[in-house]
Amino acid sequence: MIRRIITIDEEKCNGCGLCAKACHEGAIGMVDGKAKLLREDYCDGLGDCLPACPMNAITFVEREAPAYNEAAVLAAKKAKEAAQPCGCPGSASRSIPENTGDAPAEVPSRLRNWPVQIKLAPVNAGYFDGADLLIAADCTAYAYGNFHSAFMAGKVTLIGCPKLDAVNYAEKLTQIFAHNDIRSITVTRMTVPCCGGLPFAVKNALAASGKDIPLHIVTISPDGTVIR
């Protein structure tokens, strides 16, 4: 079929890799220091990669290409999430003893687990069993000054942004809820409409998991006001 698809000028490409990071579908990869369109059927023709390229090496063309395969893209994303995140030692799951104030920091951290990003957290991490779970929109910790003590203390924390992350949180959270003994869930979100995607995903995941886990949603305004 004839459709719009990207093309990459290798002569202009400086190998920075920003386009590959910007491509939510995983169509672009780095080969021998240059960006390559690895899967034409993964390219949706929307061009999220274009503004990321500092060299203007990416443009649209109309040509014969396989149809965009959304099912294959979603399956690839799911498989990537299920795998150990990126193989990086910094992404390995680990529990963190709760800081009671002995650390040199002026305000002790209440973080008890790593990683904290929803899309990076292993489904079967040991810290999920018997946990009170906090699922927080990224911005809430910046808007509410006492976030660690008020919301994170005693909880396992996961964070995400439904507007910026190109993943279906409900799928990952369904697995976490279904395979672990979660005692309670607290969701913190901002007042902005796009943040509603987070509690929506949590509710869908609860329904799909078949679990009856107590859920509490807290809304925080940009000025730090808590709306319970």
C-alpha positions in Angstrom: 0.0 0.0 0.0 1.0 3.6 -0.6 1.2 5.5 2.7 3.2 8.2 4.6 6.3 6.9 6.3 9.6 8.4 7.5 12.9 8.3 5.8 16.3 8.9 7.4 19.1 10.6 5.6 22.2 8.8 6.9 24.5 11.5 5.6 22.9 14.0 7.9 22.4 11.6 10.9 24.9 12.3 13.7 24.1 9.1 15.6 22.7 10.9 18.7 19.9 8.3 19.1 17.3 10.9 20.1 14.9 9.8 17.3 15.0 6.2 18.5 14.1 7.3 22.0 11.3 9.5 20.7 9.8 6.7 18.6 7.1 5.2 20.9 6.5 2.3 18.5 10.1 1.1 18.5 10.4 1.4 14.7 13.8 3.1 14.8 17.0 1.6 16.1 20.7 2.4 16.0 22.9 0.4 13.6 26.6 1.1 13.2 26.2 4.5 14.8 23.3 5.6 12.5 19.6 5.7 13.0 17.7 3.1 10.9 14.0 2.5 10.3 14.1 -1.2 11.4 10.4 -2.0 11.1 8.3 -0.2 8.5 5.2 -1.9 9.9 5.9 -0.3 13.3 6.0 3.3 11.8 2.6 4.9 12.3 3.5 7.9 10.1 2.8 10.4 12.9 6.4 11.6 13.1 7.1 11.9 16.9 10.7 11.4 15.9 11.0 14.4 13.5 11.2 17.2 16.1 13.7 15.1 18.2 16.3 15.1 15.4 18.7 18.0 15.8 20.1 17.4 12.3 16.8 17.5 10.4 17.7 14.1 9.0 14.2 12.7 9.1 11.4 13.5 6.7 8.1 12.1 5.5 7.7 10.3 2.1 4.7 8.8 0.4 5.7 5.3 -0.9 4.9 1.7 -0.9 5.2 0.3 2.6 3.5 -2.4 4.8 0.5 -1.2 6.7 1.0 0.0 10.3 0.7 -3.1 12.5 -0.6 -1.8 15.9 -1.1 -5.3 17.3 2.5 -6.1 16.6 3.7 -2.9 18.2 1.6 -3.5 21.4 2.8 -7.1 21.6 6.4 -5.9 21.3 5.9 -3.3 24.1 4.3 -5.9 26.3 7.2 -8.4 25.8 9.7 -5.6 26.5 7.9 -4.7 29.8 7.8 -8.3 30.9 11.6 -8.7 30.4 14.1 -7.4 33.0 14.2 -3.7 32.3 17.0 -2.9 29.9 19.5 -5.3 31.7 20.8 -2.3 33.6 22.0 -3.0 37.1 20.4 0.3 38.2 17.0 -1.1 37.1 17.3 -4.3 39.2 14.5 -4.6 41.8 15.5 -4.1 45.4 13.9 -3.3 48.7 15.1 -0.2 50.6 15.0 -0.1 54.5 12.8 2.7 55.6 14.9 5.7 56.6 14.0 6.7 60.2 16.1 9.9 60.3 19.7 8.6 60.8 20.8 9.5 57.3 22.6 12.9 56.8 19.8 14.3 54.6 17.8 17.0 56.3 14.5 15.3 55.4 14.8 11.5 55.4 13.6 9.6 52.4 10.6 7.3 52.7 11.3 5.4 49.5 11.2 1.6 50.2 11.6 0.1 46.7 13.4 0.4 43.4 12.6 0.9 40.5 9.7 3.2 41.0 8.5 3.7 37.4 5.4 1.6 36.6 6.8 0.5 33.3 10.1 -0.6 34.9 8.8 -2.4 38.1 9.1 -6.2 37.9 5.6 -7.8 38.3 6.8 -10.3 40.9 9.1 -8.2 43.0 9.1 -9.4 46.6 8.3 -6.0 48.0 4.7 -6.2 46.5 3.6 -9.0 48.8 1.5 -7.6 51.7 2.2 -4.1 50.5 0.2 -0.9 50.9 0.8 0.5 47.4 1.1 4.1 46.4 0.6 4.8 42.7 1.6 8.5 42.1 1.4 10.8 39.1 4.9 12.2 38.6 4.0 15.8 39.4 2.3 15.2 42.7 5.6 14.8 44.6 6.7 18.2 43.3 3.4 19.9 44.1 3.0 18.6 47.6 6.0 19.5 49.8 5.5 16.9 52.5 4.9 14.1 50.0 7.4 11.5 51.4 6.0 11.7 54.9 2.3 12.2 54.0 2.0 9.6 51.3 5.1 7.4 50.8 5.8 6.4 54.4 5.1 2.7 54.9 4.1 2.2 51.3 5.6 0.7 48.1 5.7 3.5 45.6 5.1 3.4 41.8 5.1 6.5 39.6 4.0 7.4 36.1 2.6 10.0 33.8 -0.4 8.9 31.7 0.2 11.8 29.2 3.9 11.2 28.5 4.4 7.4 28.9 3.4 5.5 25.8 2.3 2.4 27.6 -1.0 1.0 28.8 -0.6 1.1 32.6 -3.7 -1.1 33.1 -2.0 -4.1 31.6 1.1 -3.9 33.9 -0.9 -3.0 37.0 -3.4 -5.9 36.3 -0.4 -8.3 36.5 0.9 -6.7 39.7 -2.5 -6.8 41.4 -3.2 -10.4 40.2 0.1 -11.9 41.2 0.7 -10.2 44.5 -1.1 -9.8 47.8 -1.6 -6.0 47.7 -3.4 -4.8 50.9 -4.4 -1.3 49.8 -3.9 1.2 46.9 -3.6 4.9 47.2 -3.5 6.9 44.0 -2.3 10.5 44.0 -3.1 12.6 40.9 -3.0 16.3 39.9 -6.2 18.3 39.2 -5.3 18.6 35.5 -7.7 16.5 33.3 -4.9 14.4 31.6 -3.9 13.1 35.0 -7.3 11.3 35.2 -5.8 8.5 33.1 -3.9 7.2 36.1 -6.9 6.4 38.4 -8.8 5.2 35.3 -6.0 2.7 34.6 -5.9 1.6 38.2 -9.7 1.0 38.3 -9.5 -1.0 35.0 -6.6 -3.1 36.4 -8.5 -3.9 39.6 -11.5 -5.0 37.6 -9.4 -7.1 35.2 -7.4 -8.7 38.1 -10.5 -9.8 39.9 -9.1 -8.5 43.2 -11.1 -6.5 45.7 -8.4 -4.2 47.0 -9.3 -1.0 49.0 -8.7 2.0 46.8 -8.2 5.7 47.8 -7.7 8.5 45.3 -6.2 11.8 46.4 -6.2 14.8 44.1 -3.5 17.6 44.5 -3.6 21.0 43.0 -0.5 22.7 41.5 -0.4 25.0 44.6 -0.1 22.0 46.9 -3.7 21.8 48.1 -4.9 18.3 48.9 -8.4 17.4 47.7 -9.4 14.1 49.3 
